[in-house]
Structures are given as C-alpha cells and as structure tokens.
C-alpha cells in the first residue's frame, strides 16, 4: 500500500510539473508580416503573444532566411502567412521540411485576390497578384475568422476568450470600414472593373476617384511601427489620411 501511495504521489507530481510547464510554455504562434501579426495579436489578447517572422520590408525580398528566422519557423507550433507568392523565400525551406506545411495557415488559399498585369507585378514580392488583401476591411474580416478557427485548436482551454476577441475585432473592422467610407465620401458602390492602382484593394473597395496615392502605397504592409494589436488600425488610419489628401489634391 505504501509503495502504491508513493507511486500515486510521484504521478501527481509529474502531472503537476507537466501542467506547469505547459502554462509557462504556451503554444508558439508565428505570423509572417506586421499587418497580419497585429490581427492575430488582437485575437490572442489575454491568451498569448504571437511572434513576428519578418519585421523589415527587405526581409520579404531576401533569397534566404537568416538563422533566427529559421529557428522561429522550426520551433513554431503554427505559422500564419499569406502564401508562397508573397513570402516566396519560405518555399525552399518548406520543400526541405515538409512538417512545416502541416502546421501552417495559408490565408491566400481561400481569400479572393486581385491580380496585377505581369509587367506591373514582376518587380514586387506579390508577383502575379496583389496579396495585400488586409487593406480591404471586409477581406480582413475573412482572414480574422480563419485565424480564429485555427487558433482555438491551439488554445482549446481559451477558446471562449479567443472567440470573444474575434467578436470585438470584427466590430472594430466594421467601424473602420464605415469610417473610411465617410472620410473618402464614398457611396459604398464598387467599380465594375478593377482599376490600375498602387493601392489596389482600397481603390476598388472605396471606388477612389484618384486610384493612385504614393504616400499611402508606402505604408501598406505595416513595417516600421510598434508591433501589437493596435498596429493594424494605426496603419489604416495613416493610410486613410494619405488617401484623403490624395483625393483632394489630385482630383
């Protein structure tokens, strides 16, 4: 009986240690670019903090990942990224490590994307298509719902918290879209044809009379700002102000 009690106590200590370890070492969520990282951080608020893979714009155009980036990928439990046509420097590593494919969420797979003429797209990371779908608040909502559905599988004990965060975030995105319509004085109609634009999703969603705005185009990925839940909305507010000025001065 004494031996049994000792064994039971040892099992209890082992299980307690495992629970403590899991609590202190939560699932590692890695997000490729700042705009998506911010949305993921909003969904995970109060649960855990996602890590960011690329914190500089130049990282998207390098042929190979550096050691720190590779380490983040190999130790991540889940990768949220746009897709191989955007973060093309992940392709080689994914081919040599097929286990990475099994833990990734590729958002461009199920979100409608606008395609650019090849001559226009060839000089950019988003070759053939404009992958910056997060600029359209409605497409951002689609991405948020997909991320939320996958995050609850990583944090089953916190699924209600994540779903509450999703509701809050969706509401903020709806308010953002309404604000953009109001500032840009748009009647909520969209053009029949996709315009040639350096702010493509914005020009289409808000039917901009002036479809190009270099100042806004320089801010579309969210690099250069403090990372966190509010980064996406700060980025969009800055872009909105640039668009407002462009519409006034170039009309």
C-alpha positions as CSV (number, residue, x, y, z in Angstrom):
1,X,0.0,0.0,0.0
2,X,2.9,2.3,0.9
3,X,4.5,1.6,-2.5
4,X,1.2,2.3,-4.3
5,X,0.8,5.7,-2.4
6,X,4.4,6.7,-3.3
7,X,3.7,5.8,-6.9
8,X,0.5,7.8,-6.9
9,X,2.3,10.8,-5.4
10,X,5.0,10.6,-8.0
11,X,2.4,10.5,-10.8
12,X,0.7,13.5,-9.2
13,X,3.9,15.5,-9.1
14,X,4.8,14.5,-12.7
15,X,1.3,15.7,-13.9
16,X,1.6,18.9,-11.9
17,X,5.0,19.5,-13.4
18,X,3.7,18.9,-17.0
19,X,0.8,21.3,-16.4
20,X,3.1,24.0,-15.0
21,X,5.4,23.5,-18.0
22,X,2.6,23.9,-20.4
23,X,1.3,27.0,-18.6
24,X,4.8,28.6,-18.7
25,X,5.5,27.5,-22.3
26,X,2.3,28.3,-24.3
27,X,1.9,27.3,-28.0
28,X,4.2,29.3,-30.2
29,X,2.3,31.1,-33.0
30,X,4.4,32.7,-35.7
31,X,3.0,35.3,-38.1
32,X,4.8,36.4,-41.2
33,X,4.1,40.1,-41.7
34,X,3.2,43.0,-39.4
35,X,-0.4,43.7,-40.6
36,X,-1.4,40.0,-40.1
37,X,0.6,39.8,-36.9
38,X,-1.4,42.7,-35.5
39,X,-4.7,41.0,-36.3
40,X,-3.5,37.7,-34.7
41,X,-2.3,39.6,-31.6
42,X,-5.8,41.1,-31.2
43,X,-7.3,37.6,-31.4
44,X,-4.8,36.2,-28.9
45,X,-5.0,39.1,-26.4
46,X,-5.1,37.8,-22.9
47,X,-4.1,34.3,-24.1
48,X,-0.6,34.5,-25.6
49,X,1.5,36.8,-27.8
50,X,2.3,35.8,-31.4
51,X,5.8,36.1,-32.7
52,X,6.7,38.0,-35.9
53,X,8.8,36.4,-38.7
54,X,9.6,39.5,-40.9
55,X,10.0,42.8,-39.1
56,X,11.5,44.7,-42.0
57,X,10.2,45.1,-45.6
58,X,13.6,44.0,-47.0
59,X,13.1,40.6,-45.4
60,X,10.5,39.7,-47.9
61,X,12.9,40.2,-50.8
62,X,15.9,38.2,-49.5
63,X,16.5,34.9,-51.1
64,X,17.2,33.0,-47.9
65,X,16.1,33.3,-44.3
66,X,18.6,34.1,-41.6
67,X,19.4,31.8,-38.8
68,X,17.0,33.5,-36.3
69,X,14.1,33.3,-38.8
70,X,14.7,29.6,-39.5
71,X,14.8,28.9,-35.8
72,X,11.5,30.7,-35.3
73,X,9.9,28.6,-38.1
74,X,11.3,25.3,-36.8
75,X,10.0,25.9,-33.3
76,X,6.6,27.3,-34.1
77,X,3.5,25.3,-33.5
78,X,1.6,27.2,-36.1
79,X,2.6,29.6,-38.9
80,X,0.1,32.2,-40.3
81,X,1.3,33.6,-43.6
82,X,-0.1,35.0,-46.9
83,X,1.3,32.3,-49.2
84,X,4.2,31.3,-51.4
85,X,3.5,34.1,-53.9
86,X,4.1,36.7,-51.2
87,X,6.6,35.2,-48.8
88,X,8.5,33.4,-51.6
89,X,11.7,33.0,-49.6
90,X,9.9,30.3,-47.5
91,X,9.4,28.0,-50.4
92,X,12.8,26.3,-50.3
93,X,12.7,25.7,-46.5
94,X,9.1,24.2,-46.8
95,X,10.3,21.8,-49.5
96,X,13.1,20.5,-47.4
97,X,11.0,20.4,-44.2
98,X,7.5,19.1,-45.1
99,X,6.5,19.2,-41.5
100,X,6.3,22.9,-41.8
101,X,3.4,22.6,-44.3
102,X,1.4,20.6,-41.8
103,X,1.4,23.5,-39.3
104,X,0.7,26.5,-41.5
105,X,-2.4,28.5,-42.2
106,X,-2.1,29.9,-45.8
107,X,-4.6,32.8,-45.9
108,X,-4.4,33.4,-49.6
109,X,-5.8,29.9,-50.3
110,X,-9.4,31.0,-49.6
111,X,-9.5,34.7,-49.9
112,X,-10.4,36.3,-53.3
113,X,-7.3,38.2,-54.6
114,X,-6.9,40.8,-57.3
115,X,-4.4,40.0,-60.0
116,X,-2.0,42.5,-61.5
117,X,-0.6,42.6,-65.0
118,X,2.6,40.7,-65.1
119,X,4.7,43.7,-66.1
120,X,3.4,45.6,-63.0
121,X,3.8,42.7,-60.6
122,X,7.1,41.4,-61.6
123,X,9.1,43.9,-59.5
124,X,7.2,43.2,-56.3
125,X,7.0,40.3,-53.8
126,X,3.3,39.8,-54.6
127,X,4.1,38.5,-58.1
128,X,1.0,38.0,-60.3
129,X,-1.4,39.0,-57.6
130,X,-1.8,41.7,-55.0
131,X,-1.6,39.8,-51.8
132,X,-2.2,42.7,-49.5
133,X,-5.9,41.8,-49.1
134,X,-5.9,43.0,-45.4
135,X,-6.3,46.6,-46.8
136,X,-9.9,45.8,-47.6
137,X,-11.6,45.6,-44.1
138,X,-14.1,43.0,-45.5
139,X,-11.3,40.7,-46.6
140,X,-9.5,41.4,-43.3
141,X,-12.7,40.1,-41.5
142,X,-12.5,36.9,-43.6
143,X,-8.8,36.4,-42.6
144,X,-9.7,37.0,-38.9
145,X,-12.4,34.3,-38.9
146,X,-10.0,31.8,-40.5
147,X,-7.3,32.7,-38.0
148,X,-9.7,32.4,-35.1
149,X,-10.9,29.0,-36.2
150,X,-7.3,27.7,-36.2
151,X,-6.2,29.5,-33.0
152,X,-8.9,27.8,-30.9
153,X,-7.3,24.4,-31.9
154,X,-4.0,25.6,-30.5
155,X,-5.6,27.0,-27.3
156,X,-8.6,24.8,-26.6
157,X,-8.8,25.9,-22.9
158,X,-9.1,29.5,-24.1
159,X,-11.4,29.1,-27.0
160,X,-14.1,31.3,-25.5
161,X,-11.6,34.1,-24.9
162,X,-10.4,33.9,-28.5
163,X,-14.0,33.9,-29.8
164,X,-14.8,36.9,-27.7
165,X,-11.7,38.7,-29.1
166,X,-12.9,37.7,-32.6
167,X,-16.3,39.4,-32.0
168,X,-14.6,42.6,-30.7
169,X,-12.1,42.6,-33.6
170,X,-14.8,42.1,-36.3
171,X,-16.8,45.0,-34.8
172,X,-13.7,47.2,-34.9
173,X,-13.1,46.3,-38.6
174,X,-16.8,47.2,-39.4
175,X,-16.3,50.6,-37.7
176,X,-13.1,51.1,-39.7
177,X,-14.8,50.4,-43.0
178,X,-17.7,52.8,-42.1
179,X,-15.1,55.5,-41.1
180,X,-13.3,55.1,-44.4
181,X,-16.5,55.4,-46.4
182,X,-17.3,58.6,-44.5
183,X,-13.9,60.2,-44.9
184,X,-13.5,59.3,-48.5
185,X,-17.1,60.3,-49.2
186,X,-17.9,57.1,-51.0
187,X,-21.4,55.9,-51.7
188,X,-20.4,52.2,-51.0
189,X,-20.5,51.3,-54.6
190,X,-17.5,49.5,-56.2
191,X,-16.3,49.8,-59.8
192,X,-17.2,47.1,-62.3
193,X,-13.6,46.8,-63.4
194,X,-10.5,46.6,-61.2
195,X,-8.6,49.9,-61.6
196,X,-4.8,50.2,-62.2
197,X,-3.7,51.4,-58.8
198,X,-0.9,51.3,-56.3
199,X,-3.5,50.9,-53.5
200,X,-5.5,48.4,-55.4
201,X,-7.9,47.0,-52.7
202,X,-8.6,50.4,-51.4
203,X,-9.2,51.9,-54.8
204,X,-11.7,49.1,-55.6
205,X,-13.5,48.9,-52.2
206,X,-13.9,52.6,-51.9
207,X,-14.2,53.5,-55.6
208,X,-11.5,56.1,-55.4
209,X,-11.7,58.9,-57.9
210,X,-7.9,59.1,-57.7
211,X,-6.8,55.5,-57.7
212,X,-3.1,56.1,-57.0
213,X,-1.5,57.5,-53.9
214,X,2.2,57.1,-53.4
215,X,2.2,58.2,-49.8
216,X,-0.4,55.6,-48.9
217,X,1.3,52.9,-51.0
218,X,4.5,53.2,-49.0
219,X,2.6,52.1,-45.8
220,X,0.6,49.1,-47.0
221,X,2.5,46.4,-45.2
222,X,2.8,47.9,-41.7
223,X,6.5,47.8,-41.4
224,X,8.2,50.4,-39.2
225,X,5.6,50.6,-36.5
226,X,5.3,49.2,-33.0
227,X,4.1,45.7,-33.2
228,X,0.9,44.7,-31.4
229,X,-3.0,44.6,-31.5
230,X,-3.3,48.3,-32.4
231,X,-0.7,48.4,-35.2
232,X,-3.2,47.4,-37.9
233,X,-5.6,50.2,-37.0
234,X,-2.8,52.7,-36.7
235,X,-1.5,51.8,-40.1
236,X,-5.0,52.0,-41.6
237,X,-5.6,55.4,-40.0
238,X,-2.4,56.7,-41.5
239,X,-3.3,55.3,-44.9
240,X,-6.7,56.8,-44.7
241,X,-5.3,60.3,-44.1
242,X,-3.0,59.9,-47.0
243,X,-5.8,58.8,-49.3
244,X,-8.0,61.7,-48.1
245,X,-5.2,64.2,-49.0
246,X,-4.5,62.5,-52.4
247,X,-8.2,62.7,-53.3
248,X,-8.3,66.4,-52.5
249,X,-5.0,67.4,-54.2
250,X,-5.1,65.3,-57.3
251,X,-8.8,65.4,-58.2
